[in-house]
Amino acid sequence: MKLLLLADDEDKALWDYYKPGDLRGYDLIISCGDLHRSYLEFIVTMASCPLLYVRGNHDTMLRREPPEGCICIEDRVFDYKGLRILGLGGSMRYLPDRPDQYTEEEMETRIRKVSREITLRNGFDVLVTHAPAAGHGDLTDLPHRGFECFNRLLMEQKPKYMFYGHIHSTYNNRAFIRREKHESGTVLINAYKRYELEISPDEYPAVGKTGSFLYDLIMGMKEKRKKY
């Protein structure tokens, strides 16, 4: 499965200088936040695959006007052809009463609320966030600090990948790390601007083969309906 990851900064090669066919060949596109609504709509219109997204700390407009044709995966586990994807957007809270900003405790509450979905699906394969995990590519200032609860979630569930944004390569610091391995074994990828990734079939369960009896039964029935 070929993925295109996006975050934070619109890639001019895919927008201003787009050429027909530039988005051909992707199976799934994932935005990790802070991208303009019109950019996401353009991408999904030109591509021949779904576009999933979480919101960043500057995505208030997407709450009022969600990008047409795109799928928000906030606070849910989305299943795409067997790949189980959990979305938890937003950043550390640094301003009062702002949407898509959370304290550590508030993010922990979000994780608890989605725990039933995680259990039903016998885990998840990809964690999609806007902010990084604490100590992994984040900065020391509050707005760019990562969440410690992400570390606990990764250690408990051990997904194959975590995709995030929020930390730009253009910042004048040495914190930007495109790809690293978490102590849980999860591969962490900063999706800033654009990143391509190939996920092999053996990195996630086939449809209806998660090991969760109820969920596999439901997915098996859905697959049968598609055939008739």
C-alpha positions in Angstrom: 0.0 0.0 0.0 1.5 3.3 -1.1 0.9 6.3 1.2 1.4 10.0 0.8 1.8 11.9 4.1 1.2 15.6 4.3 1.5 18.2 7.1 1.9 21.9 8.0 3.1 23.4 4.7 1.5 23.1 1.3 3.8 21.5 -1.2 3.9 23.8 -4.3 4.8 20.8 -6.5 1.4 19.4 -5.7 -0.5 22.6 -6.0 1.0 25.7 -7.7 3.0 23.6 -10.1 0.9 20.5 -10.2 1.0 18.4 -13.4 -1.6 15.8 -14.4 -0.6 12.4 -13.0 1.5 13.8 -10.1 -0.8 12.1 -7.6 -1.2 8.9 -9.5 -0.3 5.6 -7.8 -1.1 6.4 -4.2 -3.5 4.1 -2.3 -4.1 6.5 0.6 -3.3 10.1 1.5 -3.1 11.2 5.1 -2.9 14.8 6.4 -1.4 15.3 9.9 -2.9 18.8 10.2 -2.4 22.6 9.6 -3.1 22.4 5.9 -5.4 24.8 4.1 -8.9 23.5 3.3 -8.6 24.3 -0.4 -5.3 22.5 -0.6 -6.8 19.3 0.8 -9.8 19.6 -1.5 -7.5 20.0 -4.5 -5.4 17.0 -3.5 -8.3 14.7 -3.0 -9.9 15.9 -6.3 -6.8 15.2 -8.3 -6.0 11.9 -6.6 -7.8 8.6 -7.1 -7.8 7.5 -3.5 -9.2 8.6 -0.1 -7.7 11.4 1.9 -7.8 11.1 5.7 -7.0 14.0 8.1 -6.7 15.1 11.6 -6.7 18.8 12.6 -3.7 20.8 13.7 -3.6 23.7 16.2 -4.3 26.2 13.4 -7.3 24.3 11.8 -10.2 26.1 13.5 -11.7 26.7 10.0 -11.9 23.0 9.3 -14.3 22.7 12.2 -16.6 25.2 10.6 -16.1 24.1 7.0 -14.6 20.6 6.7 -12.8 20.0 3.4 -15.2 18.4 0.9 -14.3 14.9 -0.2 -12.0 14.3 2.8 -12.5 12.0 5.8 -11.9 13.3 9.3 -10.5 10.5 11.6 -10.4 12.5 14.8 -11.1 10.3 17.9 -11.8 7.1 15.9 -10.1 4.0 14.5 -10.6 4.1 10.7 -10.3 0.8 8.8 -8.9 1.1 5.3 -8.6 -2.3 3.6 -7.5 -3.8 6.8 -5.1 -1.0 7.9 -6.4 0.3 11.3 -5.7 4.0 11.7 -6.3 6.0 14.9 -6.6 9.8 14.7 -5.8 12.1 17.5 -5.1 15.6 16.2 -4.3 18.9 18.0 -1.3 20.3 20.0 -0.4 21.0 23.6 -2.7 23.7 25.0 -0.9 27.1 25.1 -3.9 29.5 24.8 -7.1 29.4 26.8 -10.4 28.3 25.2 -8.9 27.4 21.8 -10.1 24.3 19.9 -7.6 21.6 18.9 -5.4 22.4 21.9 -5.2 20.0 24.8 -3.6 19.6 28.2 -1.9 16.3 28.9 -4.9 15.3 30.9 -7.4 16.2 28.1 -5.4 14.2 25.6 -5.4 11.2 28.0 -9.2 11.5 28.2 -9.5 11.4 24.4 -7.5 8.2 24.4 -9.7 6.6 27.1 -12.8 7.5 25.1 -11.5 5.7 22.0 -10.2 2.7 24.0 -13.3 0.6 23.2 -12.8 1.0 19.5 -9.2 0.0 20.0 -10.2 -3.1 21.9 -12.9 -4.0 19.4 -10.4 -4.0 16.6 -7.7 -5.8 18.6 -5.4 -2.7 18.4 -4.4 -0.4 15.6 -1.6 -0.3 13.0 -1.1 3.5 12.6 -1.4 6.4 15.0 -2.0 9.7 13.2 -1.5 12.9 15.3 -0.5 16.5 14.8 1.8 16.8 17.8 4.7 14.4 18.4 5.2 12.1 21.3 7.1 13.7 24.2 10.9 13.5 23.8 10.7 12.4 20.1 11.3 15.3 17.8 9.4 17.9 19.9 10.7 21.2 21.3 11.0 22.6 24.8 8.5 25.5 24.4 4.9 24.7 25.4 3.3 25.1 22.0 5.6 22.5 20.4 6.0 20.1 23.3 4.9 16.5 22.7 2.4 14.4 24.6 3.7 11.9 27.2 0.4 10.0 26.9 1.4 9.2 23.3 4.4 7.3 24.6 2.3 5.3 26.9 -0.2 4.5 24.1 2.6 3.4 21.8 4.1 1.2 24.5 0.8 -0.4 25.3 -0.4 -1.0 21.7 2.8 -1.1 19.7 1.5 0.0 16.3 3.7 -0.3 13.3 3.7 3.5 12.6 3.0 6.9 14.0 2.6 9.8 11.6 2.7 13.4 13.0 3.6 17.0 12.0 3.7 20.3 13.9 7.6 20.4 14.0 8.8 22.0 10.8 12.1 21.3 9.1 12.4 25.0 8.6 12.6 25.8 12.3 16.1 27.0 13.4 16.8 24.0 15.6 18.1 20.5 15.5 15.0 18.8 16.7 13.6 17.9 13.3 13.8 14.2 12.7 12.1 12.8 9.7 12.1 9.2 10.8 13.1 7.3 13.9 12.2 4.2 15.9 10.4 4.5 19.2 11.3 2.3 22.1 8.0 0.5 21.6 9.2 -0.6 18.1 6.9 1.9 16.4 8.4 3.8 13.5 7.8 7.6 14.0 7.5 9.7 10.8 7.3 13.5 10.7 5.1 14.2 7.7 6.1 17.8 7.3 5.2 19.1 3.9 5.3 15.7 2.1 6.6 12.1 2.7 6.0 8.9 0.7 5.8 5.5 2.4 5.2 2.0 1.2 3.5 -0.3 3.7 3.8 -4.0 2.9 0.8 -6.4 3.4 2.6 -8.3 6.2 2.7 -5.1 8.3 -1.1 -5.1 9.0 -3.8 -7.8 9.2 -5.9 -8.8 6.2 -9.5 -7.7 6.3 -11.3 -9.8 8.9 -8.1 -11.3 10.3 -7.4 -9.0 13.3 -8.0 -11.7 15.9 -11.1 -10.0 17.3 -14.0 -12.3 16.8 -16.8 -9.7 16.8 -14.9 -7.2 14.6 -13.7 -9.9 12.2 -17.3 -11.1 11.9 -18.6 -7.7 11.1 -15.8 -7.0 8.5 -16.3 -10.4 6.9 -20.0 -9.7 6.5 -19.2 -6.3 4.9 -16.8 -8.0 2.4 -19.5 -10.5 1.5 -22.0 -7.7 0.8 -19.5 -6.0 -1.6 -19.4 -9.2 -3.7 -23.1 -9.4 -4.3 
